[in-house]
Structure formats: structure tokens, C-alpha cells
Amino acid sequence: MTKAQTIKPFDNESDCLQMGDLTIENRLDRVSLFGSLDITRDREGLALARLLKEVLDLTLRELEGAELPARITREAGDSVENPFA
């Protein structure tokens, strides 16, 4: 996975953005957010809040500009045998 300064939502299956303990992963059919993020009341918190807003704004722009189905069907991922088992 590529760690980027920001992502272009739904553009690829490889971009990943790390913000504190919050991870934003780009996929062709979704943008996944997991983890947590502390937005502190300081300049660093302001920068994180702006970056998160930018990613969400880009995601909204992509969704609002596309013809969307009511709901997509998400396929189950391939399971991989644990090489350490």
C-alpha cells in the first residue's frame, strides 16, 4: 500500500493515508476509515482537521459527481493461508 499526503477517492486499490491512529484506505468501490484520531486544540489539530476535511470533501465530490446505484454488493475477499501457522 502507498502512503500518500491525500488520496483520490475510488481511484485505485493502493493508496493509504495515515493520520495518527486513523487509517484511510482507498478502494475502487469504497473508502475505508478505521482507527481513531485525536484532534487537539492546537495548530497540529487544526492541520489534521483540515486534512480529514479535504479527504471527506474529495470523497463527497466523487460521489456527488457520479451516477450511483442504490447499493453495491461487496465481494468477500480472498482468504490467504497464514504462513506463520
C-alpha positions, 0 to 999 in steps of 0.5 A, spaced: 500 500 500 502 507 498 502 512 503 500 518 500 499 526 503 491 525 500 488 520 496 483 520 490 477 517 492 475 510 488 481 511 484 485 505 485 486 499 490 493 502 493 493 508 496 493 509 504 493 515 508 495 515 515 493 520 520 495 518 527 491 512 529 486 513 523 487 509 517 484 511 510 484 506 505 482 507 498 478 502 494 475 502 487 468 501 490 469 504 497 473 508 502 475 505 508 476 509 515 478 505 521 482 507 527 481 513 531 484 520 531 485 525 536 484 532 534 487 537 539 486 544 540 492 546 537 495 548 530 497 540 529 489 539 530 487 544 526 492 541 520 489 534 521 482 537 521 483 540 515 486 534 512 480 529 514 476 535 511 479 535 504 479 527 504 471 527 506 470 533 501 474 529 495 470 523 497 463 527 497 465 530 490 466 523 487 460 521 489 456 527 488 459 527 481 457 520 479 451 516 477 450 511 483 446 505 484 442 504 490 447 499 493 453 495 491 454 488 493 461 487 496 465 481 494 468 477 500 475 477 499 480 472 498 482 468 504 490 467 504 493 461 508 497 464 514 504 462 513 506 463 520 501 457 522 
